[in-house]
């Protein structure tokens, strides 16, 4: 199968390497002036992987789209709408689009599949690929489980059949709303976990995980999804990789932030937190952890004040 990776960051490049490894014909597209793309094209390497000659690299978006049976998009979630405005000029009928990215649009609260479907017809099917794992671990041969979800039943099973291997076992998602919201929201909980690390109170991560999952479950339910999705691989199942791993950008952002240090790598949870609060207001769901994270980032309160607000509250039942 001809697969085009649109985006050559750490996830996009890994996915290209992985799908080539399991036998697909892969093209990786990137912006001609992007340092990551230049490095990949000139050296066929990055800081994790070496790429076989069977993988093509291109900065020609038209040719990358035309040649693809499946297009996998792996870019910043906040750039998706502008990217789809570029893609819509090409014939996307019959294409399969897989979003291997996590986030919620900042200004609208739209899920990522909703954004894509504004620019395509029903002849273009859209899926999401979410769940735990870091490219650094996968590249060392450490296996994990992930989820593919879509409102198109046949597409889910097709992709799982084509993408599964001993390295990644895929599960069939049953709740697209829950899969997308849960996957995005775990990055906010990851920032909160990093803040706990930065304050040397990592012992509170257990309470954070319990209460964070319940908070997001309530939002998913209010939006029309299945609240149990928050307890699956898209959210709770991704906590180890997001709340504890040294590779987690969101956890590291939270840790550096409360320590007064700058963190330059992309932490999607920063914008996602604002979008979650927008959804919380729209669906009348209280999101105290999300609100606490946002108040700290915006400078409204200190991390210690947020900690006190979240853990010194009046007596409440656990659920």
Number of C-alpha atoms within 10 A of each C-alpha: 12 14 22 29 29 26 21 25 18 18 19 24 26 23 21 26 22 21 20 19 16 14 12 18 17 26 24 25 26 25 16 13 9 12 12 18 24 17 13 19 19 9 11 17 15 17 8 14 17 14 20 12 8 14 17 17 22 17 18 12 16 13 14 23 22 14 14 21 15 21 23 25 23 22 21 16 23 18 10 21 16 10 16 16 12 13 17 13 10 12 13 21 12 13 18 19 22 23 23 20 22 29 29 29 21 19 11 11 19 15 20 24 22 13 17 22 14 12 16 18 12 9 11 16 23 26 24 25 24 26 28 19 23 18 19 16 14 17 16 10 12 14 14 16 18 21 22 26 28 24 17 11 13 10 19 23 18 10 19 19 11 13 17 16 15 11 15 18 14 22 17 15 25 18 18 20 22 29 29 26 28 31 28 27 27 32 29 31 31 33 32 32 30 29 28 24 23 21 15 11 13 16 10 14 20 11 11 21 19 14 18 25 24 20 21 31 23 20 25 27 18 17 18 11 20 19 23 16 28 29 18 19 21 28 29 24 21 23 22 13 19 28 29 17 16 10 16 20 23 29 30 25 28 31 24 18 19 20 14 10 11 10 15 8 10 11 21 23 29 20 19 27 29 21 24 27 21 16 22 22 12 12 15 12 19 16 20 16 22 25 19 22 26 23 16 21 18 10 9 12 14 16 24 14 13 21 20 11 14 16 11 9 8 7 6 6 4 7 7
